[in-house]
Amino acid sequence: MIKEQDYIAIFHSTHRVLAAEKTLKEQEVDFLLIPTPRELTSACGLAICFAPELALEIGSILSDADL
C-alpha cells in the first residue's frame, strides 16, 4: 500500500527499473513496483515506491548497482 510520505524512485527506462526491481528483491528489501505518477515524469511507465526509513539503504543498493 502506498502512503503519502513514501518515496518514489523514477528511472529513465523500463530496463533500468526492472534491473532495480531484481536487485532489490535479491537484497530482500521492502518496496513496491508502481506505475510512475504522471506529475513526476512520463519517461518510464514504472517506478519503485518505498518507505522513507529505507531511503539510505535503497539508495546505497541502487548506487552500488549503478542504477
Secondary structure as GFF3:
##gff-version 3
##sequence-region A 1 67
A	DSSP	beta_strand	7	10	.	.	.	ID=ss1
A	DSSP	alpha_helix	14	26	.	.	.	ID=ss2
A	DSSP	beta_strand	32	35	.	.	.	ID=ss3
A	DSSP	beta_strand	46	50	.	.	.	ID=ss4
A	DSSP	three_ten_helix	52	54	.	.	.	ID=ss5
A	DSSP	alpha_helix	55	64	.	.	.	ID=ss6
###
